[in-house]
Amino acid sequence: MDNIEREHYSFTHADQEQKFVFGIDTTTTEGKAQFKKEWDTLAQMAPELIRKEDIVYPHEMQPTISSEPHFRRVW
């Protein structure tokens, strides 16, 4: 996280949903392999929640617009 104040305390930019990060730097080849291993493990444990083909590395995630009702009205 580059700016903790913005990520955690900003109404317009704070996370509205949990992302899978695992504390792994996925910008490296080793990090991507480790992240994929963790993702596949979770997909085996809970296939109804996580599908193997839905993998998105944290550094490739696009910013999402909140679905929270008040945010939608204000935005």
C-alpha positions in Angstrom: 0.0 0.0 0.0 1.5 3.2 -1.1 -0.8 5.6 0.9 -2.3 4.1 4.0 -4.4 7.1 4.8 -6.0 6.9 1.3 -6.4 3.1 1.3 -8.0 2.8 4.8 -9.6 6.0 5.7 -10.8 7.6 2.5 -14.5 7.2 1.8 -14.0 7.2 -2.0 -10.8 5.1 -2.2 -10.9 2.6 0.8 -11.4 -1.1 0.1 -15.0 -2.1 -0.1 -14.3 -5.8 -0.6 -11.4 -8.0 0.5 -8.8 -8.9 -2.0 -6.5 -11.9 -2.0 -3.0 -10.6 -1.4 -1.3 -13.2 0.9 1.5 -10.8 1.5 3.3 -11.9 -1.6 5.1 -9.6 -4.1 3.7 -10.8 -7.4 5.8 -8.5 -9.6 8.5 -11.2 -9.5 8.5 -14.6 -11.2 8.9 -16.3 -7.9 6.2 -14.3 -6.3 3.8 -15.1 -9.1 4.5 -18.9 -8.7 4.0 -18.7 -4.9 0.8 -16.7 -5.3 -0.5 -19.2 -7.9 0.3 -22.1 -5.5 -1.6 -20.4 -2.7 -4.5 -19.6 -5.0 -4.7 -23.3 -6.2 -4.6 -24.5 -2.6 -7.6 -22.3 -1.8 -9.4 -23.4 -4.9 -9.0 -27.0 -3.9 -10.3 -26.3 -0.3 -13.3 -24.1 -1.4 -14.1 -24.7 -5.1 -17.5 -23.1 -4.6 -15.9 -19.8 -3.6 -12.7 -19.7 -5.7 -12.2 -21.0 -9.2 -8.7 -21.6 -10.5 -9.4 -19.8 -13.7 -10.4 -16.6 -11.8 -6.8 -15.8 -10.7 -5.8 -12.2 -10.8 -2.4 -11.1 -9.5 -2.6 -8.2 -7.0 -0.4 -5.9 -9.0 -2.7 -6.5 -12.1 -6.0 -5.7 -10.3 -7.9 -2.8 -11.7 -9.4 -0.3 -9.3 -13.1 -1.0 -8.6 -15.9 1.4 -8.1 -17.7 0.7 -4.8 -21.2 -0.8 -4.9 -22.0 0.7 -1.5 -25.4 2.6 -1.9 -24.3 5.9 -0.3 -21.2 6.0 -2.4 -23.3 5.4 -5.6 -25.6 8.3 -4.7 -22.8 10.7 -3.9 -20.7 9.7 -6.9 
